[in-house]
């Protein structure tokens, strides 16, 4: 008894002694002289125990920000899975490190540590370097939230100065579920006088799994739009999607994070891409559809290709000791199937319904690479267009602005009511991997730092080079006014008045000429016995006629003269000559999913109305088109009955090797 008590006491003392920042310092890394590495500051790493009874520990790796801002920034980065390590982010995406085949390490120019301290967190327990007894693995999102909050509390006890910094939580893929759950809890605690309060300023989610109901539809639409489905696979995917709608309708407001039958839509898409070359089966990369020759059945699971080098590096004993990860004995793995299976054994609700409440309090950045299939951009656009937040639905009439870096178009921005959508051209599922400079500029803009510069390159939103869409970075000086221009103005102040006077004279002359023209034309009309047509207000020849003609003629081309009427987001009507069942999206997030009327009660074209029908070809590149009746749109989810689906059987769960959803 005494021996047991002493053992527990020693363990307690050691645990307490370890809870200082100095115990987590990284002094050396194999393959890199971190003291000489440009742009790197102090780093910390190690385990924080969150549940002693189950030996549950979460691992973090933190890099302090290189350039001071006021206030200072803190980002917590989360990869997805569920069960995939955030070391992916550190070594493959927005971290400063890149591992070479010889296991030497280079510094990436796209690391996010320039203007923010960034923490890469392996969570939930069992992910990456984090560990726990098997009975400590999280079974649902509420348990994962509890683990994250315990980590946060203890982390800020060890690093109290960081608690005062502006906090941002960012991540990708299944982090689209993690982050809204975590954010909701933090905002809830901030209102509770007895809870720890954190200075959360915003969240950022890339290619996120947020809304299953929209992402499942987007699987099918994105595949057809990009000609990834053909033949029987296309028919099978459509039948599966119909069954998926029925199952989601039954769940209603309790829609779960995953619906197994619905996942089979993605299976059909991947299977449709399979081909054989030299007796080896290949398929498309579900994380980057440009990569069409991946070995089957992984279909991108081993991507990015540098992953094997990263895995070898993170399993080096010298590295494990350097980052204080030696309490975990199993070695680093990118993604844990045990974590994923434990979470999927019980259902948790979708995070979609949490987004509007979060937007009431803090800004959200959603960003998507346009080449991803598994959490594709259409799904993000659909969820935004169907969502009501801060008093309106969708982005309404928000303008889509081009985004430029070094005067080259790299994507687009759309912003309204605390929500920003960024689409990155030629970006994959792991956008920072493909586009490190672009995503660095993006996160800097979101935090209000960077001053329209990224790594020495100019950056702007919109055609106007004087970019006023970005909040002035706090703690950074703006460029002083041009002294030469100011001196010229002071030398010759009368030049301004001459210029103004000339402009005014030209305007007066043009106006007088216009009046004279109208007077002559009116006189000629009277001489010919002509009467102007009734105006919109029923007053013949009233002064409102010119405005009515302009509005009803020119603007009428876009909505029967009603400027404020917006068509709902929909898939464009297909041209009869189009051989493909091509689904073309017209700025989908600008429109709400509401019935569209052209203003006079005619011309309803709402594809979101479940009673509406539309004919379109369903074949691939051959011309054997058939006609189908669509009762619902991929935008406003509406279920449809399928009398031919009585014999449809649910698909079995995939095994670990072929489960193509549980990744990153």
PyMOL commands that set and color helices and strands:
alter all, ss='L'
color gray80, all
select helices_A, chain A and resi 2-17+21-24+52-54+87-92+112-114+134-136+141-158+160-164+175-190+212-225+231-254+260-272+307-314+317-322+337-344+352-359+377-386+431-434+436-447+483-491+494-527+545-553+555-558+588-590+643-645
alter helices_A, ss='H'
color red, helices_A
select strands_A, chain A and resi 43-51+56-63+73-78+97-99+105-107+117-122+166-172+200-206+275-277+280-283+294-295+363-369+388-389+392-393+401-405+408-416+419-424+453-454+457-461
alter strands_A, ss='S'
color yellow, strands_A
deselect
rebuild
show_as cartoon
